[in-house]
Every structure is written in C-alpha cells, then in structure tokens.
Amino acid sequence: MSSSTTSSKPDRPQVCRYVIAAIAVAVAWLTATIAANILIDPQDVFGTPLVRVHLNTNARYGVFRDYEAAPERYDAVLFASSRGNTFDRALLAEQLGVRTVANFSVPFGLLTDHLPALEFLLRDKAARGGRLAAVFLVLDADFFGQAPWTNDNIDSFLPPQMSGESRFRFWWRYLTAFQLTHWRNDLRALAGSRPGAQEPAPVRPPGSIAPTTTQPAETSLEETSAPEIRSDLAHQLGLLARLVSLCRAHDVRLIIAFSPLNRQNVRDEQAPDNARIVDQVARLAPVWDFDRPAWLSERADLWLDFSHYSTAVATMMTQRIFGAPTSAPADFGQLRGP
Amino acid sequence: MLFNSSEFIFIFLPLAVTLHFLVARASVTAAALVTTLSSLVFYAYWNPPFALLPILSIGLNFLLARSIAGTSEPNAHRLMIAGVVANLAVLGYFKYEDFIIAIFDARAARPPTVPLALSFTTFVQIAFLVHVWRHRVSFDFSRYAMFVSFFPHLIAGPIVRWNELGPQIADRLRYRFDLNNIALGLTIFCLGLGKKVLIADRLAPHVAPVFDAAARGEPITALAAWCAAFAYSAQLYFDFSGYCDMAVGLGLLFNLRLPINFAAPFRAASIIDLWRRWHITLSRFLRDFVYVPLGGSNCGPLRRSCNLITTMVLGGLWHGANWTFIAWGAFNGVLLVLNHAWRSWRGPRVPTRWGRFAGWCATFTTFAIGMTMFRAADIGAMAHMLLAMMGRADGPASLDHIRVGADLYSIRHGYLSESFVRAWFGVNWSVIATLSTLGALGIALLVPDTVELVDYREGEPHSDWRRAAGPLAWRPSVAWLAFIGIVFASAFTFFWEFNEFLYYQF
C-alpha cells in the first residue's frame, strides 16, 4: 500500500507515541474542561453546590428550573425582561385572582424568549391536567424588535424543553464550552478577592446607562454605540401575534404593558420610534403604555438604575392596570386599543 | 455537524473511524457501507429530513450510471445527458428558482434555502456520470455510495473524481489501520483547524462591520474599504483552505487521499496562476466540463476570451443566486482574458524579479477587488464598496455610529489618537483590525502552507509553486506534537462560538 505520504517513514514506535500523545492531549483538554464546567458551573445549570456565586448565569434556564421545582404551584406567569424582576408577584396574583405567578423575567427578554416559554407552559399544564389562567406580559418599547439574545450566547440558551433543541446538544454545550473568564470570575468572586465580588453586578440590557444618578450621563466612548436597529421587528411582531392567538385559543387572560422609560436613558429623538412600536403592538392587542413621564424620570429614588425601575413603580403600574388605588399621577399609564 | 465542533471531534469522528476499521475486518464492502451510513448521520445532524436528498440522489445516480455502463453508445450518451440535466435541474430548483422568477417579476430575490452540500455533490455526480460514459468503468453500490457521501468532502469539497477516489475505496489494503496516516491525518487536521478557528474566525468580526455599513450605504473611508477587502480575502482563504486541510486530514484517517484544493494562491504572480492554485478542484471541473466543451483555447483568441468569461460567470453563478457572484465571475473572466493577452504580447520572456513583484501586486489587488464583489450583500452594496475603495463613499461620520470598539483601549490610554483612527478608518475599521489582517496575510505569504509542511501532493496539477519546508517539515517529533497540541487547545477554546465554514453557504 502506498497510502502513507512521507517518503522516509519514521519508525513505528515513534509514530505510535506521537498518535497516542496527540489523542491524549485532546482528551485531557476536554476532560479538564468538562470537570471545570461541572465543578464551577458558571451558568448555574448543573446545580453543583461548590461555587455558589455565578456572574454569568443562564437566567433563561434558571426561571425554567424554578418553575420545574413546583409546577403545580403556578397558574399565571409574568413574562418580562430584567425590568420585570421588580414586580410584586403576590400583588400581581391577588389582582389577577390567581394563586401564584411564575416569574419568567429574563435579561433582555423578548418575544423570542416569551413565546417558547408560553408554548412550553401550555403543553406542560395540559399534560399535568391543569391550566394557565393568566399571562402578564411586560414589553420594552426601547428594545422591542432588536436582535434578540435568545440562544445567542452561552448564558442565553433556552432549555431544550422550550427550544426544541436536543437535550444532548444543550448539555454537551455546557459541558464542553471552554470559558476561562467565567471560571476565573466565579472563583475570584468565591474567594472574595475582588471588591464587591460577593454581589454580582446586575445584568444590564444593552443601551442602558450605569446607575450613577448623581451626575448626568456623559457621552463616553462605550456609550456612543450605534443606536440599536430593530432588525428583528417583523419577526417579533409575528411572534406577538402568535402569543395573542395562543392565549385566546387556550382561554388565557392576557395583559400587556409597556415599561415606563427614563428620559436620561431614552433620549427625545428615540421617543417617536418607541411610540411607533407601541402603536404597532396596540394593533394586535390592548396594551398599557407607561411611556416616558417627566416626573418619573426626575425621581432618582424610583429607579434602580436609568433602565430599571423600582418595585414602587412596578406596584404603581400593577395598581393602575387593575384599577386599584395608587399614588401615581392620573395620567400614568394609558390603555391603548387595537 | 461542523469539523470545528467538540461533538464532531470527540464523539462522531472516533466512532466513525473505529467502526470503519472494525467492520473492515469482517468485510470491506460492509465497511464502505458503514462509513456511508456514518456520513449520512453526519449530514443529517444539520437537518434530518434533508438527508433524504443525498440518499435519493445517490440511489438514482447509481441506477443511471449502471444503465450508462451497460448500454450501447447512443443510448449511453442520451442517458448521460439526461443524468447531467436532471442533476442540474435539482440544483437549479433549490438554488436559482426564485432568482430566475425574481428577474421576470422585477423584484429582489429571496435568499434560497439550499440543502447543505448540494452544489458540491451535484458536480461530483455529474463528473461521475460523464466518467462512466467515457470509460465504462465497473463499480458497485457500496463503493459508489461511499465515494459520493464520504463525510470529509461531502459538504464543501474538494470536488473529487471517481478516477482518484474510486480505486482507493476499492483497494482492500486501505482498510487496514495505518498509524502513519493517522499521525499525518491528525496533524493536517489540526493545522486546518488552526487556520479556520484561530485566523479566519478572528478576522470575521473585523470584516463584517464594513460590509454591513456598505449594505446600509453608510460612509466608509477608502483605507477601511481596502483593508476590509484584503481582510476578507484572507478570511475566505484561511476559512476554506482550513476546511480543505481538515478534509484531507480526515481522509487520511481512513487511508484515503483526497486531492488538495489550494496551493498557496496568495503567492501567485498572475491571475492565471492564481486560478490554478485557488479552489483547484472547482477550477478543473469548470475547465473539463465547461471551458473545454465550449471549445477551450483551440478556436482563436476571440472565442477563447468568450469561453473564459462564460466559464467564469458560470463559476460565479455556482456560488449562489446573486448578481454579485455573476459580476465577480465576469470580472475574473475579464482579468483572465487580459492576462492571456498580456502573455501573448509579451512572449516567452521570463519576468524579472521586479516584474514578478509587480505581477504579484496587480494579482493580489485585483483579487481583493473581486473578493469585495463576492462578499457584498447585493449589487448596491458592491457598488458602494467599490466607490469607497476609490475614496468616493467617505463622509462625515458621527461618533454616535461607532461600531468598532477594538481601538477603545488604546485610545483611552493615549496610545492612539481617536481623530487619527476616525480620519483614516472611519467608524467601522480599526488599527487592531489592520494589524490582524497584516498578520494573517503575512502567514499566508511567508509561512509554508500545510501541504508544503507535510509534503502532501495528492491531486497537485504542478509542483513549481512549492517551497521547501526545510527545518519546519513535519515529522512525528515532540516539537510538532507540542505545536499541534497548542493549536488544538487554542482552537478548542473557541468551539463554543459555532462558526460555520463560509463555503457551507454555497
């Protein structure tokens, strides 16, 4: 056979050692990576209890795991971006007339996250002989239609039960991803070697400005990024239409609200574009629009940062939507119809 | 499944190789069938229902080829023509249907959903049918199925011929485990992996913002446009030649020697030479099945020019249903015509050192211009990029639109002046991108290529392009083991990115 290439063949033991060593290096590298991922668990998907501080968790998997822990408890669901985390779910449940509201608020959550989650919940409830009574959907006019994070990075993959991806691929990804930075950050945070490491920084959606409320936002190099383009708008409007029709088909009460925005985060020239988004959504279903009120933007105490409003604001929104007494001005929140 | 993925390297590949050689102990035919099955699993991993297409295609082409081999000449010729037309019809349906309809409807064509590998397997099967018609070769199903579906070349080539791979598949001695080939195959695979993951994929984020800006009609400085054109040329070369190296390496794991597809094309000093060294298996297919049947170079200079341009336009169109590919093909056709005219005028004189350098500059520059056409999203974006290269797409760039943050660190720490960066590179290119591009081109031009390092010569049309690898030449030594270990470990750190090969889209 003349299938070997080199003209002067090296001796067999030397080649054998070379092949074995090459394969051993590759296998060792893979094994070390798998071990690091399981032990450190940077996305908090394996539930390994060794490192309890994670700076790059997969919140999409996290909300799913929380739900799976006691699925029968929930008969309503809150879909939102990270802004939705400030809602008082007990109050929401009381106003919706349900037992418990599952929180599916995820960083930069968009319809690409919410619709697969709803489809999963409807399937799951039906399989368990229950039903979903209500969906509380909080949208963000400033992010709606932008390229989604969903399944885009290692911290944003939907669980296979929602995405339809094979479980093998999902878990293989988290086992074999080489993520030195995340391992190091988690270990540093664990050791407390970094100042403030014990309190992970909140995940900020792109475009939001850091919470330095004492000074007006300066234009720095990082912040002069391109205005985000709503490259996925038509797709997300289609997903929303499907979500609305699914709720109707399954007799699920649907409430949609647009988050209030801070004028220091969303500039005047962006307002018409955001208003256009609200109009387009309102053509599909009634929506509560909380707009960009000046009084709210001026109250630093009502904001966690320039992007995320506080629980007090979320409570005012809930009270306004359900007609409960509230301290908010009368013009806070308008119901917009198709 | 991607060659540059951990599931391929650590699960699929070891299983496929082990199964092949284990089954071969009992039956060579069964081993060929098992590897065919492995290849179909490899294909189906992308989109299981689409695996029906290669299965049907292999089955129908096999029956057709058997008919061609077993019938008299007039019938065989008719059957061969019917087979070629049928294969092209399937390709045309998936790839060009909407493009053609859109021309009549005067609208923009939608991007087609082309089944993976269709463009390549169509050419492999056409070449096979013609070969069977010409030579009346004998073959059986297991060999034929493995020849077409063999996963190392299935998705994006090299475009193999029956006369080079068929006899190897039939050779029983090749079904024995060969450590020399395993060592060499692993080495070539790792070098290809490094080209793809460590070079091509690192250039991609620099290239995209410039071409995306062109698609939106935004200002681009001339320097940014030229740099992006050179960067994309390097990206495509390292991406595709990396893929081909990996394919060759994988073939060697099965004791099969696939033809090389690149012969250090960036070192070519003429456009004629470049096209002999770039995507060699496609060039020879187009030569044998388009250029020569059209009359080749035997019908006078005018006819030859028309044949060249037609061949290159069809070669461009093969890459996709887009006017940019047609323009790219026509542009290269014209360059080839000019190059032939220059050679005729100049005669057989050997160029001087400076003459060769001037030829290299002209070749590489025009190639990069062609790559700009190739990469552009549409004709409008292509025109915008070409205008930018002439300095006519510049304009006041607002800092609000900065898309490239690569230089931010240097600017903030005073190593670079922001006004300098913005004046020369605009908001879509950076100094770091320039350095990365220069580094990649330096490797392409100065470092011996994979097939030079390992002295692999399969399918090489000529060897006058080769440089001696000298002390860098591969041998199963500790130094080489350390080198490929570092390359593999570095590439592994990027596996999670999931970057497809550029030629998967064709």
Interface residues (C-beta under 8 A of the other chain):
Chain A: M1 S3 S4 T5 T6 S7 K9 P10 R12 Q14 V15 C16 R17 Y18 V19 A21 A22 I23 V25 A26 V27 W29 L30 T33 I154 R169 W172 R173 T176 A177 F178 Q179 L180 L221 E222 T224 S225 A226 P227
Chain B: S6 E7 I9 F10 Q168 D171 L173 R174 R176 D178 L179 N180 N181 I182 A183 L184 L186 T187 C190 L252 N255 L256 R257 L399 D400 H401 I402 R403 G405 L408 I411 R412 V454 D455 Y456 R457 W474 R475 P476 S477 W480 L481 I484 G485 F488 A489 F492 T493 F494 F495 W496
